[in-house]
């Protein structure tokens, strides 16, 4: 079984709804102190149309991996060197990276161990790994249970706790430096309300974000919608560093 699932176009809605992915630039330049003047080698796994990586400094060597060929083509038009396919199946010819980012990807992986082993092999010693994924042990998960909008099968197939994320990185030789619960950086009440209204009035058939309403279950649907409106800190933002061999 392959480690990476095909991610539907609809499931990219959280990333595409952002007015700007500048939070990633701020994280890398301001919080992590990376040099905008250096030729930093960065790989965005699941880069979609290159929204995030294309806004990084032009001095950086910006590349990506994307399974959707049409989205990859759009990313190339933005100056991103994109490879199409599953990251674990691509031959990078021993190329190493200073930074690898995986935003809204880990939850889609049926075999995260295999994928993360490949990610580790793509990082240079001391390289930085940044990921964003749902907090499977967060308040939203505990309160809403199966009605949590993030329980979106078959797109989302794995849910992580702080402990499981730490263990996953440890196994593949990446030291967890920081992990914190946050609201999804691209989320907003405006986008959420727009999606809910569109769903209720039939203007949108699918959101790809867990808002598929359930037939004949008004109570469950109410909890589902509420779980999307109530902005718990229901995502983990984690930063790790590749250990030297």
Phi, psi and omega in degrees: 000134178291154183278335184247131177274157172288126182262120183295157179301323182295329184287354177272006189301323182297322180285321185286337182283349180294137174289333176197136177275027187297344179298329179290316177301315179298318180299312185289318184276315186272308184285317183264351172071027178288148187273118180291344182269349180270161178274071180291131179267110184238138179239125177256110181271118188082048190283348182054236184268015175080017182306315186283305189288333183290340181270358178285164185308140180296339179287341181281151175269101191260121180224166182208167173233133182211136181274339180270113186298323180294317178295321179298321178298318178296322179294321179297324178295341178266007177090016180263131177279102188249135172255137182262130177140191177274132186302325183286346180258354185270136176271110181268005176054048176065014177291135178246156184234149175279330182219136169234129177243143177224099183255122180058044181237318186305325182292343181270355190266117176287337179229072184297330180299315180295316181294317182291331175297320178292318179302316180299322181290341180270350181266135172289158176303130183083001179292155186257134175246128179236132179220153175228128179204165181295147178270097182293345178249019182277176182296322181297315180298316182291322184282314186268341179058229182293345178272000175295130184303335183286344177283076191242074179279141010264008179289315179259116187240352178222140180232140191237145170260170176302319182293317183291326177294317178298317180293319179301314180292319181300318183299325184262010174085025177246125180274124179287119181262325178205148175209131179213151177275132180221163165288150180303127186300333182262006183279154175202154177297324182300310181295321180297311181297320178300317180295317182295315179298317178299321180291313184296326182258013173073018181279338176226132184274329183212138179256336186068020181231022176090009181262028175284112184289152185259129183297133173068024183222076184294322180295313180296320179295322178298317178293323179299311179295318180299322181295335179275330182280316181289114187270074171294159169282084191252019176230150173258131169251119183235148178231128178231165179231132179292125178286148176286141180290000000 
